[in-house]
Every structure is written in structure tokens, then in C-alpha cells.
Amino acid sequence: MYGIDIWGDDNFFIEDGVVKINYKSCPSLLKITKEIRDKNIRGPVTLRFSHIIEKQIEKVYKNFNRAIKENSYKGKFKAVFPLKVNQYANVIKPMMKYAKGLNYGLEAGSKAELLLAMSQTPIGSPITVNGFKDHEMIAMGFIASQMGHNITLTIEGLGELVWIMEVAHKSHLKVPKIGIRVRLHSVGGGTWAKSGGMDAKFGLSATEILEAVEILEENKLLTNLNMIHFHIGSQMQEISPLKKALREAANIYAEVKKLGANRLSAINIGGGLAVEYAQHNSSRIRNYSLEEFSNDVVFLIGEIMNSKNVQHPDIYTESGRFIVAQHAVLVTPVLELFSQDYKKEHLKLKEKNPPLIEELCELEKLINSTNCIEYMHDALDHLESLFTLFDLGYIDIQDRSNAEILAHQIIKSTLILSANEPNLEFKRLQNRHQERYLLNCSFFQSIPDYWGLKQNFPVMPLHYLNSKKTLRPASLWDITCDSDGEMAFNSNTPLYLHDIDIESEEYFLAFFNIGAYQETLSMQHNLFVKPNEAGITITNDGYKIDILNESPNLLHVIESVGYDSDEILKQLETKLEDSAFITKKEKSDTLRQLKEYLNQNSYLRTTN
Ligand SMILES: *Cc1c(COP(=O)(O)O)cnc(C)c1O
């Protein structure tokens, strides 16, 4: 069942052959998809479910607050959402609406993100600012502080501290809280582990921390030092590096506190909480639960503070992936199954066929479970010979087509006949003869981490889940003209889909857990831009499509690469004007037709 029990986190379930959303009225993804398509929207759709974001936020708060209670911890739990993980308005606005009562805030890592944080965070909820800054970005932080925001500027280096002093001396704006990002010697694990370690891109060394405290003291700003921050990298696979980092950061906190930073009151443990993307048990990623994670954080910080006789700090997290990854699902129509070219209906045998074709016909007729491997070998042999005969001009293209269809039928039969006792040859056959599914989407646009990092995203059909799958393993192709837009068959993590006649039936696949990082990392390769977007609220008796944004139309797409769409329209109109049409009506109809196309999005509109 496509590993839904591994990656699904109880957000989805299968019933009556379709994928349903495990919430309130439990509608099927297929029903929602069809309703959107009934509005004449074609191409891939990103479905957003904000109840899943709420569920994740609630889970994090619940677990940390439980751990705080169980450990008699004295500090509070606080959290912010790191904007770089997903800045989209249709993610952040509902999130902030939900988060109001929780004091959940935002983290910014760039000027544009800071602007978002300043406008979207309710006054009182925390804002943290990480990443490299300049004078102006720091001044923006002062302005936010002046507005009444609870904002902490985390310094990544001593230079930034000097600029904070300069802005503080030059303006009368309220000085924000200051945080120090520490450079840990402990390192995380996994693909994104570069954020930690002695040679990490970010953070202050022990010597620099001492210097920072001195500078703050000299400038009478030590009272603004509020937070010690670290982030060991995203998608942390194991818990042990976190424990090391926690011990290190907690000891730094206690030491700095002892240097006289009386208002220091928070440890920010960054993000890193992982999401399970695996579809097969053998490729599971995460070796810990949220329970364990929260227990370890609270217990370890508490223990170190107790031993150093320091008051328990508030604990901040900046988990992003864990909060939003699961809320978004990319639904993509299948446009074509390539083996359909080899359907038996297409066979057009002649009165008199070349002898090898006649033999293929015999093999195809007489194949059974005892002879199938031998017959299949013969068929492949014949096919090779027939290709040679074609190259030499001895058979025509109809013969060649017949040969390909017959050989394909024999391979298909062999897979079915030998499936009960899969032997070496069966495996080899699967490796060689896959079903290729052409998907109406761009992997570069919608799952860039698959292209860049070979990150797996769970994929499965939305329907036909009571039907038998084909024995030919699937490989998936997107519609870009780039051979990297392929999810090739991998025998360690095979995918099997259905044999659907796309000409008469619809077939939808969905990629799950695409809500973190993918949307702003996306590439416009081939000018396939962001897919259609729908925000869905599930109610007790159905669901509502609250947000429905169609993928940008062709004119908007070309504007995004620097063209003036009015100018382009004029050019096209002039070219039509100058061309030799028979009637005036024909000319104006053609222009109308062209304009209609230019107002559609860049994905394909074929059949379904
Ligand atoms: C990216 C980032 C995060 C979010 O990490 P996740 O693994 O997505 O939770 C948190 N804090 C900082 C400083 C970051 O750079």
C-alpha cells in the first residue's frame, strides 16, 4: 500500500480503493481533485491542508509541555516557524491565525523574510532573526522592536554585534533582544548536516563568545543578551548528535550566564526534527520519536542547569520541516503509459509475414508457465534479428511494428506467468522492461530536492487501490525536455502502478510530504512554473475549497523571464495581420483562439 503506514503519519488512509484524508468527514483526494478539474483547471495541483499544520504545531507544544511537567522543568516552551521552509501566504496566514493563542512566532533569515515576520507575527509572539545581516537589516530589527515586537537578533559573527552597537548609538529606537549563535563542535547527521561542526558556516567560537560578552558589557547592552542559539542541520536522522549539541549549548549558556549576562533566559535549539519520507521499511530515515526528542531536550538542559546551579531557561524550537512538510500534496495527472504503444489491438499482421514474425506469433500463442522463460529468450533473440533485418532493408516498418508488439506481449505474459516463483530472470526482466508513466508536472518545479539531492518523496495513485497492479515496475517521467526529469526504477525501492487505458480512463498520482522547502527552491526549467494551488478546509459534513489559484498563464510566465507581454501580444497580432488569410473572419477567429491559449497555464491539457 505504498508505505502509507510509514510516511503517512495517520494523515491519510485507504478505503474503497481511494486515498482519503483522515480528518472529520474524511473526503477522498480524488473527489477534491475532480471538483477542481470540473472548474476547467488542468495540470498539477498542490493541495494544502492547514489542519495538518495545526496538528503538527499542537503535537510539538503538547510534547514539550508534557516533558516540562514530567521533568519539573522551570522554564517555558516557546516556538517559532522558520520562514525559509515555506513563505507562501496560503501557508503562513492560516498558520498565524491558528497560532495566536499559542504565542507561536516566526523566524526570519533574510530581509524579505524579516519583512514578513514583522507584518505577520502578532505583537507579543516571538520573532527570531538568524542568518547574515547588514546595517539595514539590523535597523529593521530595531524598528520591529520599536513597534513592540518581541524580537531577538541572533548574531552570526562579531561584525554584526558591532553594527548593532552602531545602530543603537545612532538611533533612539528600542534595542531588540540579542541572541548568540554558537558554533558547536558536535555535528548532525544526514544530507543537510553541514550546519554544525567547527567549520560550520554559522556561529561564534568560544573565544568569540567571550569577546561578544565583553563588547556588550562595555556598551552597556549585556542586559539585552537574551538567547543562546544553535541549529545542527535539517532532517536529523538520529538523536545522538542532538544530545551532544544540547550538552554543549547548555554548558555555554550556563557559562555565559555566570559571566554576568543576567537577562539571558532562553536556549534556542533550532530545527532539525525529521520527517519520514520513506516508502519502504528498509529505507526508513528517522530513529526517534517526538516524545523522545522533547524528553531529551528538556531533561538534558534541566540536568546541566541543575548541576551548574543556573535557573532553567525557556526553550525555543525553530522546527520547520516537521511543521509543514505533510500539509501539501501534489496531485498530477498521468498523460501516457508508454507500453500502450504495444497494445495487441495495434498488431496488423499481413497475409504473408516474414518467417521470424510467424515464429513470434507461435511463441505468443503457445507460451505457458513451464516454457515461458525459454520462449521469452527466443522472442528477444528474434526481435534482435528482426531489427537487423530492418536496418538492412529486408523488412518494412509494418513488420518491425508487429515484431515489437509481439515481443512486448511475450514479455508481459512471461512476467505474469513467472510471478509466482520470481527467479533471477524475472528480476532481470523487471529491470529491463518497465512501465513508463508520463506525468503532467515538472520535478524541477515541484520536487526540486529530488533533482538536487535525490530526496525521496512518497508517491502513489489516488485511486484503483483495490485493483491489481501491473507486474512491470514503474518509472516516472515529467514533461520537461530534460532526461533528469525522471524517477527511474530502483530495485531496492520499487514502485508498481496500474495498467490504465489513459484514453478512456483518468489516472492520478500524488506526491506527498512536499510542503517543506520545495516551493521556493523550485526551478522554472522549460518555463514550467508553480502548479495550481488549492487550500482545503475539511468540515464535519464535507470540505471547502477556500483558496483556488490557477498556475500562471503563458503571458505571465514569459513576463517572469523579462518579456513585456503587451509587446509580445502586439508582435503576434501584427504577424497574423500580415499573413494571407482567405477571410477576415478566419483571421479574427484565429486571433481569438491564440489569445485563449495564451491565457491558459503552461501545463498540458490533453484528454483528462
Ligand atoms: C533552516 C533552519 C531551521 C529549520 O530547520 P528544519 O530542519 O526545517 O526544522 C531552523 N533554524 C534555523 C536557524 C535554520 O536555518
The ligand as an SDF file (V2000), in Angstrom:
LIG
                    3D

 15 15  0  0  0  0  0  0  0  0999 V2000
   16.5490   26.0420    8.3490 C   0  0  0  0  0  0  0  0  0  0  0  0
   16.5590   26.4140    9.7540 C   0  0  0  0  0  0  0  0  0  0  0  0
   15.6050   25.8910   10.6330 C   0  0  0  0  0  0  0  0  0  0  0  0
   14.5670   24.8680   10.2130 C   0  0  0  0  0  0  0  0  0  0  0  0
   15.0810   23.5840   10.1870 O   0  0  0  0  0  0  0  0  0  0  0  0
   14.0930   22.3220    9.9740 P   0  0  0  0  0  0  0  0  0  0  0  0
   15.0110   21.1940    9.8700 O   0  0  0  0  0  0  0  0  0  0  0  0
   13.3150   22.5750    8.7490 O   0  0  0  0  0  0  0  0  0  0  0  0
   13.2290   22.2250   11.1690 O   0  0  0  0  0  0  0  0  0  0  0  0
   15.6250   26.3200   11.9300 C   0  0  0  0  0  0  0  0  0  0  0  0
   16.5370   27.2170   12.3600 N   0  0  0  0  0  0  0  0  0  0  0  0
   17.4780   27.7320   11.5400 C   0  0  0  0  0  0  0  0  0  0  0  0
   18.4590   28.6890   12.0630 C   0  0  0  0  0  0  0  0  0  0  0  0
   17.5170   27.3410   10.2120 C   0  0  0  0  0  0  0  0  0  0  0  0
   18.4580   27.8370    9.4210 O   0  0  0  0  0  0  0  0  0  0  0  0
  1  2  1  0
  2  3  1  0
  2 14  2  0
  3  4  1  0
  3 10  2  0
  4  5  1  0
  5  6  1  0
  6  7  2  0
  6  8  1  0
  6  9  1  0
 10 11  1  0
 11 12  2  0
 12 13  1  0
 12 14  1  0
 14 15  1  0
M  END
$$$$
